[in-house]
Amino acid sequence: MTNSPPQNDPDALRRQILDLVERYHEAAYPERAFDPAGSPAPVSGRVFGASDMRNLVDSSLDFWLTTGRFNEAFEKRLGEFIGRRHVLSVNSGSSANLVALAGLTSHLHKDRALQPGDEFITCATGFPTTINPGILYGLVPVFVDVYIPTYNIDPDALEAAVSERTRAIMIAHTLGNPFNLDAVMALAKKHDLWVIEDCCDALGATWRGRHVGTYGDVGTLSFYPAHHITMGEGGAVFAQGGKVRRAMESIRDWGRDCYCAPGMDNTCGKRFEWKLGDLPRGYDHKYVYSHLGFNLKITDMQAAVGLSQLDRLPGFIKYRKRNFDHLKAGMKALEDIFILPEATPHSEPSWFGFPLTIRDDAPFAREDLLRHLNDHRIGTRLLFGSNLLRQPYMIGRPHRVAGALTNSETVVDQTFWIGVYPGLGEDEITWMLDQIHAFCAAQGKS
Ligand SMILES: Cc1ncc(COP(=O)(O)O)c(C=O)c1O
């Protein structure tokens, strides 16, 4: 007897392929115990299981390729998790920031639309693609200092950053630690400013019990492998307002006025009846472009992986918090050398990493410690671009600085972070702590 499916039954063949994929995953990616003599402790990485591989192959067998059933399910479930009506997947976190900012320049917002020359307030310390879309659209970034030890924009410096031209605030929740949303939203309300929350490193973080990204007009996410969930390359924008969504969707999808899903026609019921721009009446709505757009969509194979990763998300967030707490308890004895990270009051972070700042009077330089950790296969990262004004690409670009950037300068020379991602277990975290303690002891500090 053989249990092979009938040669011509695609459903049975699909089931057999997917069962084999699960067996492949088990054989090819067994769990490995940590070995202090050779295992790495990286800052981040993809964490995946048989269900993720199964979904990926399942979608490949559809051979739909562009966004389809998996993307539809992914956007819906992500929206339910965060608590936002509108979620649009895009092909990276950087694209999410681009779509979010570009969406606010839309004619749909009439005289509230962002214009070249308008200013947006941002944090001097961070990742470049939080601010790049604004610069690309001719807006002027206004840099405010970072606050240590939350590594978020200094809430006390916000008001002084506002000028006649200020129209928006675009900042990230650094390393999963929410910025002070009370202060930011109060400023936005007072001066009628748009708010874009870059949540690329903060999926699952909450402020006063509500997900970050749900306070501002738009929230953005990244699903690059280093992030809380992954689909390889990917991201999302989310919003509550229908007009904001409409503009972002158009910009993501070539700038088209039509909002049919891929493969669909005439969703509006007036495909050959519109009179728009200088086009003749009845010009096929599919080819009418009302925004300056791009194509920033994902494939359904990416969405399929994102969808199964969502099942793991609550566990991922829990492990990240557990690893953070373990590191913080283990670093307590070294507080005379390091400034330890702190959650912003009223927030529940979804930690992306564990940031440390070496105090001014420490008996060693950051690079000495990073080299030691690297020699012991412990990954480290700097706080992204740190003071972005110091980056080569920023030289000569229009900007304004509000107040001194003292802490941002400290971050340039003295801050770094180590991993908390779910691929790190108790053994890895203990190893990391042991190596930091050993290094400090060797410098005469323990
Ligand atoms: C705060 C922040 N925003 C945006 C991004 C860009 O995301 P992506 O790499 O998916 O383009 C990153 C990248 O890690 C980030 O840290």
The ligand as an SDF file (V2000), in Angstrom:
LIG
                    3D

 16 16  0  0  0  0  0  0  0  0999 V2000
   13.2840   53.6900   13.8600 C   0  0  0  0  0  0  0  0  0  0  0  0
   13.3900   53.0550   12.5030 C   0  0  0  0  0  0  0  0  0  0  0  0
   12.6480   53.5320   11.5000 N   0  0  0  0  0  0  0  0  0  0  0  0
   12.7010   52.9880   10.2620 C   0  0  0  0  0  0  0  0  0  0  0  0
   13.5220   51.9230    9.9950 C   0  0  0  0  0  0  0  0  0  0  0  0
   13.5760   51.3690    8.5970 C   0  0  0  0  0  0  0  0  0  0  0  0
   13.0330   50.0840    8.4790 O   0  0  0  0  0  0  0  0  0  0  0  0
   13.4390   49.1840    7.2160 P   0  0  0  0  0  0  0  0  0  0  0  0
   14.7970   48.6230    7.4870 O   0  0  0  0  0  0  0  0  0  0  0  0
   12.3970   48.1090    7.1550 O   0  0  0  0  0  0  0  0  0  0  0  0
   13.4290   50.0610    6.0110 O   0  0  0  0  0  0  0  0  0  0  0  0
   14.3290   51.3980   11.0030 C   0  0  0  0  0  0  0  0  0  0  0  0
   15.2170   50.2550   10.7190 C   0  0  0  0  0  0  0  0  0  0  0  0
   15.5490   49.4590   11.5430 O   0  0  0  0  0  0  0  0  0  0  0  0
   14.2710   51.9830   12.2950 C   0  0  0  0  0  0  0  0  0  0  0  0
   15.0360   51.5340   13.2960 O   0  0  0  0  0  0  0  0  0  0  0  0
  1  2  1  0
  2  3  1  0
  2 15  2  0
  3  4  2  0
  4  5  1  0
  5  6  1  0
  5 12  2  0
  6  7  1  0
  7  8  1  0
  8  9  2  0
  8 10  1  0
  8 11  1  0
 12 13  1  0
 12 15  1  0
 13 14  2  0
 15 16  1  0
M  END
$$$$
